[in-house]
Each structure stands twice: as C-alpha cells, then as structure tokens.
C-alpha cells in the first residue's frame, strides 16, 4: 500500500506539472513563459494570493469525503462555499482527482482531508500549491490514532492467481511483501484512517475545525462558534445513545461481513468484533476460509445480526445470513452518502442515528 502511495504521488506531481505547462501561452515553453512574466502580471498574482476573504467574499472550502464536508457545512452554513470532491455514491478508496479537481483544491482557502490510504494522492498536490492563502486541515491530526488492526479470521490483502503454474508470480509477490514489510518498518505502523466513526472523535474534529475556520474568517467567528456548539450537542446526544445501548446489551460482540472501518467506534464503546477485511482493503472478494470462519462465529456465539457497510458488496452477508438465520443489517460508517441522501441534505448525525437501533438489535 505504501509503495502504491509513492507511485501515485509521483504520478500526481507529473500530472500537475503537465497541467500547468498546458496552461501557458501557445507556442512558448513553461520555463520561457515564467521568465518573461511582466511586472503587472506578477503584481496581480501577488494581490490575488495575499487577499484574505473579505466581508463580501465567502471562504472557499474543499473537502475530500462526506464526513469532512458535513462537519465544514455544519460549522459555516451559508457563510462559506463548501465543495466535496468525492461524488455521492462513489467509492472513496479508489478516488483519483481530475485536473479540474486539482485546480479546485489549489484555489481553496481551506482544504480538508482525512490523511490515510484513501487520500494517498493528496501529498503530490499539496507540494504543487502556490496559493499563499491556502490552508490545510487533516482530520487524522485532530485525534488520537490507533493502528489499523487485523483480527482473527480477517482476510489480509493478497493477490490470488487462477492458474496453477505461477511460480514466478508468487516469487515476485514474496519480494513485494518483503519490500512492503521493510518499508513499514522504516515508516512505522499504518494508522487507521476512519477517525470519524466514533462520535467522540467527531466532536473533537468539529471543535478543532471551528477554531481553524474562525481564524481564517474572523468576521464570522461568532456564528461559526454558535453553529459548532449546536452541532456538538447533536453529536453528544448520539454518543449518549450508543453508550446506553452498549451498556444495556446482553453481548459486547459484533460481526461485520464486509470491510471494517469501525475500529475507533468499537474502542470507544468497548465492543469486540470480527470482520472480513480491514477498513481500507481493496480486496472485497472473500476466501472460503473467511466465510467459513465468520459463519462459525455467528453460530457459536449465537449472534443475531450480521452487518454490512454502506455501498458495499452484500454477497457475503447474504450468504452468511442464509446459512445461519442471522438478520442482515446495515451499519453505516458514513464514508460516503448516496446521491438521494446528499440532495436531501442528510447529515452525519442523520446517517449515524439508524446505527443506534441496529446496534441495539445486534447486542440483544
């Protein structure tokens, strides 16, 4: 995953360089054009880069995924222009920015992103930004992080080959795993990026984001503060509801027949779990061993509900549900939102509230 990150970051840098090169005057190379820029052009560019958002100009905020979009929207309401790059209904982990997305980011006053594997393309773009008013808010920097965990029965990401004769491919794969292990040892453990799935973390993120936004637009700091406090109250009620459900539950174990982005959620409320894949896995085709393990767990522990996440492949949860009699239910991680919910103005809190009832059924 880290090797992929390096390759992708290089590609983004190259794409960004080409993007700017193509924007120069026809018939002139980028270096020549930069060298002969007039004083008037330089002055105009300087003024553009140093103008802070004035009373008549709204902050331009660009976010990657829905949680960051919703938090920014809740704080600023109509006093900022908030843009979400990942389209509603799209898979966040495979998102790659278009040239227009890159321009949108570079013209922003504030860019908000998570900071994990799903944002591995970000670093290359940030290195290319020339806007002096450009600021960054990284959600993973706002909270205490935990390592991405692989629990018993969880299928680790690997490449499976259909052909019997693939000795060279296996050897290459072994070398790749060794390289990745060495790289991980050098860079440290991989931290779980799904920080927003804990309402407690969401509260911390909203409060710190409000401080950043108020610093960027002091003319609206009072309304930003009031909006933030109002939203935090909603998040606190959500947190209280989850605590009550867990405290009164007959069991403290959940099973997710899908990717598992709920590590922060489970740690916050003292839940144990079993799942098919890590939260950022690009592998969503389960092995027979994974299905068998989760099926046996449901039967042995008499689990009444098997969860899947939003917008995922439900084949596995359907199979386990049929085989065990357990009820299939959605546990929404709010990594993205459907187009209809987005147009309806649904919020993080709106999408998390059904999880309270789903969890109540799963723990009793």
Secondary structure, DSSP 4 states (H G I P E B T S, - for coil): -HHHHHHHHHHHHHHHHHHHHHTSPTTS-HHHHHHT--HHHHHHHHHHHH----TTS-EEEEESSHHHHHHHHHHHGGGEEEEESSPTTS-GGG----HHHHHHHHT-SEEEE--SGGGTTHHHHHTT---TT-EEEEGGGSS---B----TT--------SSS--HHHHHHHHHHHHHHHHHHHHH-PPBP--GGGSHHHHHHHHHHHHHHHHHH-GGGHHHHHHHHHHHHHHHHHHHHHHHHHHHH-S--EEEEEEEE--HHHHHHHT-EEEEEEETT-S--S--HHHHHHHHHHHHHTT-SEEEE-TTS--HHHHHHHHHH-PEEEE----SS--HHHHHTT--HHHHHHHHHHHHHHHT-
